[in-house]
Amino acid sequence: MLLPMIERFLREHDMPPTRFGRDCARDPRLVFDLRLGREPGDRVRRRVEHFMNNYCRSVQQ
């Protein structure tokens, strides 16, 4: 469920997956690993969701 949200975010904001992973979790391979089946822990999931929510707000202002 997290990966489809990330993929949509990347398309909507025209953001490379490495930048997304680096900015939200300090892990440039995050999106690639998720695509390969990595299951994120609760902490990473919360960081990713927090990043996407705050990024959307900061872009709108």
HTML snippet that shows the backbone in 3Dmol.js (N, CA, C, O; Angstrom):
<script src="https://3Dmol.org/build/3Dmol-min.js"></script>
<div id="view" style="width:600px;height:400px;position:relative"></div>
<script>
const pdb = `
ATOM      1  N   MET A   1       0.819  -1.200   0.000  1.00  0.00           N
ATOM      2  CA  MET A   1       0.000   0.000   0.000  1.00  0.00           C
ATOM      3  C   MET A   1       0.867   1.270   0.000  1.00  0.00           C
ATOM      4  O   MET A   1       0.483   2.281  -0.588  1.00  0.00           O
ATOM      5  N   LEU A   2       2.015   1.220   0.647  1.00  0.00           N
ATOM      6  CA  LEU A   2       2.879   2.397   0.694  1.00  0.00           C
ATOM      7  C   LEU A   2       3.501   2.677  -0.667  1.00  0.00           C
ATOM      8  O   LEU A   2       3.580   3.831  -1.088  1.00  0.00           O
ATOM      9  N   LEU A   3       3.940   1.637  -1.353  1.00  0.00           N
ATOM     10  CA  LEU A   3       4.601   1.829  -2.637  1.00  0.00           C
ATOM     11  C   LEU A   3       3.709   2.517  -3.668  1.00  0.00           C
ATOM     12  O   LEU A   3       4.184   3.436  -4.335  1.00  0.00           O
ATOM     13  N   PRO A   4       2.454   2.129  -3.837  1.00  0.00           N
ATOM     14  CA  PRO A   4       1.609   2.866  -4.799  1.00  0.00           C
ATOM     15  C   PRO A   4       1.468   4.352  -4.457  1.00  0.00           C
ATOM     16  O   PRO A   4       1.407   5.193  -5.354  1.00  0.00           O
ATOM     17  N   MET A   5       1.416   4.672  -3.167  1.00  0.00           N
ATOM     18  CA  MET A   5       1.332   6.082  -2.763  1.00  0.00           C
ATOM     19  C   MET A   5       2.620   6.815  -3.145  1.00  0.00           C
ATOM     20  O   MET A   5       2.577   7.952  -3.614  1.00  0.00           O
ATOM     21  N   ILE A   6       3.749   6.164  -2.942  1.00  0.00           N
ATOM     22  CA  ILE A   6       5.034   6.769  -3.297  1.00  0.00           C
ATOM     23  C   ILE A   6       5.133   6.957  -4.806  1.00  0.00           C
ATOM     24  O   ILE A   6       5.554   8.015  -5.274  1.00  0.00           O
ATOM     25  N   GLU A   7       4.751   5.945  -5.563  1.00  0.00           N
ATOM     26  CA  GLU A   7       4.817   6.034  -7.028  1.00  0.00           C
ATOM     27  C   GLU A   7       3.954   7.189  -7.541  1.00  0.00           C
ATOM     28  O   GLU A   7       4.371   7.925  -8.436  1.00  0.00           O
ATOM     29  N   ARG A   8       2.772   7.348  -6.986  1.00  0.00           N
ATOM     30  CA  ARG A   8       1.889   8.448  -7.379  1.00  0.00           C
ATOM     31  C   ARG A   8       2.534   9.791  -7.017  1.00  0.00           C
ATOM     32  O   ARG A   8       2.500  10.735  -7.806  1.00  0.00           O
ATOM     33  N   PHE A   9       3.116   9.868  -5.827  1.00  0.00           N
ATOM     34  CA  PHE A   9       3.793  11.082  -5.383  1.00  0.00           C
ATOM     35  C   PHE A   9       4.927  11.439  -6.345  1.00  0.00           C
ATOM     36  O   PHE A   9       5.073  12.597  -6.734  1.00  0.00           O
ATOM     37  N   LEU A  10       5.725  10.449  -6.723  1.00  0.00           N
ATOM     38  CA  LEU A  10       6.851  10.692  -7.630  1.00  0.00           C
ATOM     39  C   LEU A  10       6.361  11.236  -8.970  1.00  0.00           C
ATOM     40  O   LEU A  10       6.954  12.165  -9.517  1.00  0.00           O
ATOM     41  N   ARG A  11       5.285  10.662  -9.497  1.00  0.00           N
ATOM     42  CA  ARG A  11       4.740  11.138 -10.775  1.00  0.00           C
ATOM     43  C   ARG A  11       4.187  12.561 -10.646  1.00  0.00           C
ATOM     44  O   ARG A  11       4.460  13.416 -11.489  1.00  0.00           O
ATOM     45  N   GLU A  12       3.416  12.807  -9.598  1.00  0.00           N
ATOM     46  CA  GLU A  12       2.772  14.115  -9.423  1.00  0.00           C
ATOM     47  C   GLU A  12       3.791  15.237  -9.233  1.00  0.00           C
ATOM     48  O   GLU A  12       3.564  16.368  -9.661  1.00  0.00           O
ATOM     49  N   HIS A  13       4.900  14.921  -8.598  1.00  0.00           N
ATOM     50  CA  HIS A  13       5.891  15.956  -8.289  1.00  0.00           C
ATOM     51  C   HIS A  13       7.141  15.857  -9.150  1.00  0.00           C
ATOM     52  O   HIS A  13       8.115  16.580  -8.941  1.00  0.00           O
ATOM     53  N   ASP A  14       7.098  14.950 -10.120  1.00  0.00           N
ATOM     54  CA  ASP A  14       8.211  14.771 -11.053  1.00  0.00           C
ATOM     55  C   ASP A  14       9.545  14.673 -10.294  1.00  0.00           C
ATOM     56  O   ASP A  14      10.517  15.362 -10.607  1.00  0.00           O
ATOM     57  N   MET A  15       9.551  13.800  -9.296  1.00  0.00           N
ATOM     58  CA  MET A  15      10.712  13.652  -8.420  1.00  0.00           C
ATOM     59  C   MET A  15      11.393  12.308  -8.690  1.00  0.00           C
ATOM     60  O   MET A  15      10.716  11.284  -8.778  1.00  0.00           O
ATOM     61  N   PRO A  16      12.707  12.299  -8.820  1.00  0.00           N
ATOM     62  CA  PRO A  16      13.415  11.027  -8.987  1.00  0.00           C
ATOM     63  C   PRO A  16      13.334  10.182  -7.704  1.00  0.00           C
ATOM     64  O   PRO A  16      13.312  10.728  -6.600  1.00  0.00           O
ATOM     65  N   PRO A  17      13.290   8.872  -7.853  1.00  0.00           N
ATOM     66  CA  PRO A  17      13.190   8.013  -6.671  1.00  0.00           C
ATOM     67  C   PRO A  17      14.368   8.154  -5.704  1.00  0.00           C
ATOM     68  O   PRO A  17      14.191   8.034  -4.491  1.00  0.00           O
ATOM     69  N   THR A  18      15.551   8.404  -6.227  1.00  0.00           N
ATOM     70  CA  THR A  18      16.706   8.548  -5.335  1.00  0.00           C
ATOM     71  C   THR A  18      16.597   9.797  -4.471  1.00  0.00           C
ATOM     72  O   THR A  18      16.946   9.775  -3.291  1.00  0.00           O
ATOM     73  N   ARG A  19      16.116  10.876  -5.056  1.00  0.00           N
ATOM     74  CA  ARG A  19      15.946  12.108  -4.270  1.00  0.00           C
ATOM     75  C   ARG A  19      14.881  11.906  -3.198  1.00  0.00           C
ATOM     76  O   ARG A  19      15.053  12.337  -2.058  1.00  0.00           O
ATOM     77  N   PHE A  20      13.783  11.254  -3.563  1.00  0.00           N
ATOM     78  CA  PHE A  20      12.716  10.985  -2.595  1.00  0.00           C
ATOM     79  C   PHE A  20      13.264  10.200  -1.402  1.00  0.00           C
ATOM     80  O   PHE A  20      13.069  10.590  -0.251  1.00  0.00           O
ATOM     81  N   GLY A  21      13.946   9.097  -1.686  1.00  0.00           N
ATOM     82  CA  GLY A  21      14.480   8.270  -0.610  1.00  0.00           C
ATOM     83  C   GLY A  21      15.481   9.008   0.253  1.00  0.00           C
ATOM     84  O   GLY A  21      15.490   8.866   1.475  1.00  0.00           O
ATOM     85  N   ARG A  22      16.326   9.798  -0.392  1.00  0.00           N
ATOM     86  CA  ARG A  22      17.342  10.559   0.340  1.00  0.00           C
ATOM     87  C   ARG A  22      16.682  11.617   1.227  1.00  0.00           C
ATOM     88  O   ARG A  22      17.063  11.788   2.385  1.00  0.00           O
ATOM     89  N   ASP A  23      15.698  12.319   0.683  1.00  0.00           N
ATOM     90  CA  ASP A  23      15.064  13.413   1.435  1.00  0.00           C
ATOM     91  C   ASP A  23      14.198  12.916   2.582  1.00  0.00           C
ATOM     92  O   ASP A  23      14.151  13.551   3.636  1.00  0.00           O
ATOM     93  N   CYS A  24      13.520  11.804   2.398  1.00  0.00           N
ATOM     94  CA  CYS A  24      12.578  11.396   3.446  1.00  0.00           C
ATOM     95  C   CYS A  24      13.159  10.379   4.428  1.00  0.00           C
ATOM     96  O   CYS A  24      12.734  10.333   5.583  1.00  0.00           O
ATOM     97  N   ALA A  25      14.120   9.566   3.992  1.00  0.00           N
ATOM     98  CA  ALA A  25      14.616   8.522   4.890  1.00  0.00           C
ATOM     99  C   ALA A  25      16.133   8.388   4.877  1.00  0.00           C
ATOM    100  O   ALA A  25      16.677   7.446   5.453  1.00  0.00           O
ATOM    101  N   ARG A  26      16.819   9.322   4.224  1.00  0.00           N
ATOM    102  CA  ARG A  26      18.278   9.260   4.107  1.00  0.00           C
ATOM    103  C   ARG A  26      18.733   7.931   3.506  1.00  0.00           C
ATOM    104  O   ARG A  26      19.775   7.389   3.875  1.00  0.00           O
ATOM    105  N   ASP A  27      17.922   7.415   2.564  1.00  0.00           N
ATOM    106  CA  ASP A  27      18.220   6.139   1.911  1.00  0.00           C
ATOM    107  C   ASP A  27      17.884   6.251   0.425  1.00  0.00           C
ATOM    108  O   ASP A  27      16.731   6.060   0.037  1.00  0.00           O
ATOM    109  N   PRO A  28      18.874   6.558  -0.409  1.00  0.00           N
ATOM    110  CA  PRO A  28      18.587   6.749  -1.833  1.00  0.00           C
ATOM    111  C   PRO A  28      18.068   5.491  -2.530  1.00  0.00           C
ATOM    112  O   PRO A  28      17.495   5.595  -3.614  1.00  0.00           O
ATOM    113  N   ARG A  29      18.249   4.324  -1.948  1.00  0.00           N
ATOM    114  CA  ARG A  29      17.769   3.074  -2.544  1.00  0.00           C
ATOM    115  C   ARG A  29      16.383   2.674  -2.048  1.00  0.00           C
ATOM    116  O   ARG A  29      15.867   1.633  -2.454  1.00  0.00           O
ATOM    117  N   LEU A  30      15.782   3.458  -1.198  1.00  0.00           N
ATOM    118  CA  LEU A  30      14.505   3.093  -0.583  1.00  0.00           C
ATOM    119  C   LEU A  30      13.461   2.664  -1.606  1.00  0.00           C
ATOM    120  O   LEU A  30      12.907   1.570  -1.496  1.00  0.00           O
ATOM    121  N   VAL A  31      13.186   3.499  -2.592  1.00  0.00           N
ATOM    122  CA  VAL A  31      12.128   3.194  -3.561  1.00  0.00           C
ATOM    123  C   VAL A  31      12.490   1.948  -4.370  1.00  0.00           C
ATOM    124  O   VAL A  31      11.631   1.102  -4.615  1.00  0.00           O
ATOM    125  N   PHE A  32      13.736   1.830  -4.780  1.00  0.00           N
ATOM    126  CA  PHE A  32      14.157   0.655  -5.548  1.00  0.00           C
ATOM    127  C   PHE A  32      13.991  -0.618  -4.718  1.00  0.00           C
ATOM    128  O   PHE A  32      13.535  -1.643  -5.225  1.00  0.00           O
ATOM    129  N   ASP A  33      14.365  -0.545  -3.439  1.00  0.00           N
ATOM    130  CA  ASP A  33      14.218  -1.708  -2.565  1.00  0.00           C
ATOM    131  C   ASP A  33      12.746  -2.055  -2.342  1.00  0.00           C
ATOM    132  O   ASP A  33      12.386  -3.232  -2.310  1.00  0.00           O
ATOM    133  N   LEU A  34      11.898  -1.046  -2.189  1.00  0.00           N
ATOM    134  CA  LEU A  34      10.459  -1.303  -2.035  1.00  0.00           C
ATOM    135  C   LEU A  34       9.906  -1.972  -3.285  1.00  0.00           C
ATOM    136  O   LEU A  34       9.076  -2.877  -3.196  1.00  0.00           O
ATOM    137  N   ARG A  35      10.360  -1.532  -4.438  1.00  0.00           N
ATOM    138  CA  ARG A  35       9.919  -2.142  -5.698  1.00  0.00           C
ATOM    139  C   ARG A  35      10.336  -3.606  -5.784  1.00  0.00           C
ATOM    140  O   ARG A  35       9.677  -4.405  -6.449  1.00  0.00           O
ATOM    141  N   LEU A  36      11.425  -3.955  -5.115  1.00  0.00           N
ATOM    142  CA  LEU A  36      11.908  -5.336  -5.116  1.00  0.00           C
ATOM    143  C   LEU A  36      11.311  -6.175  -3.995  1.00  0.00           C
ATOM    144  O   LEU A  36      11.670  -7.341  -3.832  1.00  0.00           O
ATOM    145  N   GLY A  37      10.397  -5.585  -3.217  1.00  0.00           N
ATOM    146  CA  GLY A  37       9.705  -6.352  -2.189  1.00  0.00           C
ATOM    147  C   GLY A  37      10.071  -6.042  -0.760  1.00  0.00           C
ATOM    148  O   GLY A  37       9.546  -6.677   0.154  1.00  0.00           O
ATOM    149  N   ARG A  38      10.956  -5.084  -0.534  1.00  0.00           N
ATOM    150  CA  ARG A  38      11.317  -4.719   0.845  1.00  0.00           C
ATOM    151  C   ARG A  38      10.072  -4.259   1.584  1.00  0.00           C
ATOM    152  O   ARG A  38       9.278  -3.481   1.054  1.00  0.00           O
ATOM    153  N   GLU A  39       9.906  -4.734   2.792  1.00  0.00           N
ATOM    154  CA  GLU A  39       8.799  -4.305   3.649  1.00  0.00           C
ATOM    155  C   GLU A  39       9.327  -3.273   4.643  1.00  0.00           C
ATOM    156  O   GLU A  39      10.171  -3.596   5.479  1.00  0.00           O
ATOM    157  N   PRO A  40       8.845  -2.054   4.561  1.00  0.00           N
ATOM    158  CA  PRO A  40       9.342  -1.021   5.484  1.00  0.00           C
ATOM    159  C   PRO A  40       8.791  -1.227   6.889  1.00  0.00           C
ATOM    160  O   PRO A  40       7.669  -1.698   7.075  1.00  0.00           O
ATOM    161  N   GLY A  41       9.600  -0.866   7.859  1.00  0.00           N
ATOM    162  CA  GLY A  41       9.142  -0.908   9.238  1.00  0.00           C
ATOM    163  C   GLY A  41       8.227   0.272   9.534  1.00  0.00           C
ATOM    164  O   GLY A  41       8.064   1.169   8.707  1.00  0.00           O
ATOM    165  N   ASP A  42       7.643   0.261  10.699  1.00  0.00           N
ATOM    166  CA  ASP A  42       6.722   1.336  11.095  1.00  0.00           C
ATOM    167  C   ASP A  42       7.399   2.704  11.089  1.00  0.00           C
ATOM    168  O   ASP A  42       6.811   3.703  10.674  1.00  0.00           O
ATOM    169  N   ARG A  43       8.640   2.730  11.553  1.00  0.00           N
ATOM    170  CA  ARG A  43       9.355   4.007  11.629  1.00  0.00           C
ATOM    171  C   ARG A  43       9.573   4.603  10.232  1.00  0.00           C
ATOM    172  O   ARG A  43       9.345   5.795  10.024  1.00  0.00           O
ATOM    173  N   VAL A  44      10.008   3.783   9.289  1.00  0.00           N
ATOM    174  CA  VAL A  44      10.223   4.257   7.916  1.00  0.00           C
ATOM    175  C   VAL A  44       8.901   4.658   7.295  1.00  0.00           C
ATOM    176  O   VAL A  44       8.816   5.684   6.620  1.00  0.00           O
ATOM    177  N   ARG A  45       7.869   3.859   7.514  1.00  0.00           N
ATOM    178  CA  ARG A  45       6.537   4.176   6.979  1.00  0.00           C
ATOM    179  C   ARG A  45       6.062   5.540   7.467  1.00  0.00           C
ATOM    180  O   ARG A  45       5.552   6.343   6.685  1.00  0.00           O
ATOM    181  N   ARG A  46       6.229   5.800   8.759  1.00  0.00           N
ATOM    182  CA  ARG A  46       5.803   7.096   9.313  1.00  0.00           C
ATOM    183  C   ARG A  46       6.623   8.240   8.730  1.00  0.00           C
ATOM    184  O   ARG A  46       6.077   9.304   8.437  1.00  0.00           O
ATOM    185  N   ARG A  47       7.925   8.036   8.559  1.00  0.00           N
ATOM    186  CA  ARG A  47       8.794   9.089   7.983  1.00  0.00           C
ATOM    187  C   ARG A  47       8.376   9.417   6.559  1.00  0.00           C
ATOM    188  O   ARG A  47       8.316  10.584   6.172  1.00  0.00           O
ATOM    189  N   VAL A  48       8.085   8.364   5.772  1.00  0.00           N
ATOM    190  CA  VAL A  48       7.681   8.554   4.384  1.00  0.00           C
ATOM    191  C   VAL A  48       6.350   9.312   4.319  1.00  0.00           C
ATOM    192  O   VAL A  48       6.216  10.275   3.563  1.00  0.00           O
ATOM    193  N   GLU A  49       5.381   8.879   5.103  1.00  0.00           N
ATOM    194  CA  GLU A  49       4.072   9.547   5.103  1.00  0.00           C
ATOM    195  C   GLU A  49       4.197  10.992   5.575  1.00  0.00           C
ATOM    196  O   GLU A  49       3.573  11.888   5.007  1.00  0.00           O
ATOM    197  N   HIS A  50       4.991  11.217   6.598  1.00  0.00           N
ATOM    198  CA  HIS A  50       5.209  12.575   7.109  1.00  0.00           C
ATOM    199  C   HIS A  50       5.851  13.455   6.030  1.00  0.00           C
ATOM    200  O   HIS A  50       5.438  14.596   5.819  1.00  0.00           O
ATOM    201  N   PHE A  51       6.853  12.914   5.361  1.00  0.00           N
ATOM    202  CA  PHE A  51       7.524  13.668   4.301  1.00  0.00           C
ATOM    203  C   PHE A  51       6.540  14.057   3.199  1.00  0.00           C
ATOM    204  O   PHE A  51       6.495  15.212   2.775  1.00  0.00           O
ATOM    205  N   MET A  52       5.749  13.076   2.735  1.00  0.00           N
ATOM    206  CA  MET A  52       4.811  13.367   1.642  1.00  0.00           C
ATOM    207  C   MET A  52       3.763  14.398   2.068  1.00  0.00           C
ATOM    208  O   MET A  52       3.430  15.292   1.290  1.00  0.00           O
ATOM    209  N   ASN A  53       3.247  14.288   3.275  1.00  0.00           N
ATOM    210  CA  ASN A  53       2.253  15.250   3.755  1.00  0.00           C
ATOM    211  C   ASN A  53       2.837  16.656   3.883  1.00  0.00           C
ATOM    212  O   ASN A  53       2.203  17.629   3.476  1.00  0.00           O
ATOM    213  N   ASN A  54       4.025  16.765   4.436  1.00  0.00           N
ATOM    214  CA  ASN A  54       4.640  18.078   4.599  1.00  0.00           C
ATOM    215  C   ASN A  54       5.106  18.655   3.275  1.00  0.00           C
ATOM    216  O   ASN A  54       5.033  19.868   3.078  1.00  0.00           O
ATOM    217  N   TYR A  55       5.577  17.832   2.378  1.00  0.00           N
ATOM    218  CA  TYR A  55       6.015  18.313   1.062  1.00  0.00           C
ATOM    219  C   TYR A  55       4.836  18.914   0.312  1.00  0.00           C
ATOM    220  O   TYR A  55       4.959  19.969  -0.310  1.00  0.00           O
ATOM    221  N   CYS A  56       3.716  18.251   0.373  1.00  0.00           N
ATOM    222  CA  CYS A  56       2.515  18.746  -0.318  1.00  0.00           C
ATOM    223  C   CYS A  56       2.093  20.088   0.258  1.00  0.00           C
ATOM    224  O   CYS A  56       1.720  20.994  -0.488  1.00  0.00           O
ATOM    225  N   ARG A  57       2.147  20.224   1.574  1.00  0.00           N
ATOM    226  CA  ARG A  57       1.766  21.492   2.195  1.00  0.00           C
ATOM    227  C   ARG A  57       2.734  22.608   1.831  1.00  0.00           C
ATOM    228  O   ARG A  57       2.314  23.729   1.546  1.00  0.00           O
ATOM    229  N   SER A  58       4.042  22.300   1.839  1.00  0.00           N
ATOM    230  CA  SER A  58       5.024  23.342   1.563  1.00  0.00           C
ATOM    231  C   SER A  58       4.976  23.781   0.099  1.00  0.00           C
ATOM    232  O   SER A  58       5.268  24.939  -0.200  1.00  0.00           O
ATOM    233  N   VAL A  59       4.619  22.897  -0.803  1.00  0.00           N
ATOM    234  CA  VAL A  59       4.510  23.238  -2.220  1.00  0.00           C
ATOM    235  C   VAL A  59       3.293  24.125  -2.462  1.00  0.00           C
ATOM    236  O   VAL A  59       3.331  25.014  -3.311  1.00  0.00           O
ATOM    237  N   GLN A  60       2.215  23.885  -1.717  1.00  0.00           N
ATOM    238  CA  GLN A  60       0.988  24.655  -1.904  1.00  0.00           C
ATOM    239  C   GLN A  60       1.115  26.078  -1.388  1.00  0.00           C
ATOM    240  O   GLN A  60       0.391  26.959  -1.851  1.00  0.00           O
ATOM    241  N   GLN A  61       2.006  26.328  -0.452  1.00  0.00           N
ATOM    242  CA  GLN A  61       2.121  27.663   0.148  1.00  0.00           C
ATOM    243  C   GLN A  61       2.980  28.569  -0.691  1.00  0.00           C
ATOM    244  O   GLN A  61       3.184  29.729  -0.336  1.00  0.00           O
TER     245      GLN A  61
END
`;
const viewer = $3Dmol.createViewer("view");
viewer.addModel(pdb, "pdb");
viewer.setStyle({}, {cartoon: {color: "spectrum"}});
viewer.zoomTo();
viewer.render();
</script>
